[in-house]
Structure formats: C-alpha cells, structure tokens
Amino acid sequence: MSKLKSIPTFKTEAEERSFGKHHDSKQITIDWSKAESVRFPNMKHSTTAISIRPAAGSAEQIKIAANKRDVAYQS
C-alpha cells in the first residue's frame, strides 16, 4: 500500500487540472483542521427544467421513495 501524499502547490490552473486527472484523491492527505466554512450569497439555483423517462419499474420506485419523503415524485 502506498503512502498518502500532500497536495503540491501549482503554478497554473492547467497544472492543477493535470494533477487531478492523473492522481487518485484517495491517496491525498487533507488537513481538515485548516478548513474554513464559506458562503456563496450570490449563487443562483438552477431553474432549468429537464425531462427524463425512467423505466416503469424505476418510476414506481421513485414514486414510493418520494411518498416516504413527502415530496412530489416529479421533484
């Protein structure tokens, strides 16, 4: 089993993307004690409607799960 690695400092966004593409996040150590809570007050929720057509069995399971959560199955 390999050792956990820390995230290096990147000079460009391209280097960071390349690192993320070629490394497994399970092998990276994260120091959560340095984590900060953030808010995005100007972020807008998506209001784009989409339409999907699940198989009949899946649709029935979705309706049952939605009913248990007391929400409309279309949500």
Secondary structure, DSSP 8 states (H G I E B T S, - for coil): ----B-----SSHHHHHHHHHHS-GGGB---GGG------TT-------------HHHHHHHHHHHHHHTS-TT-
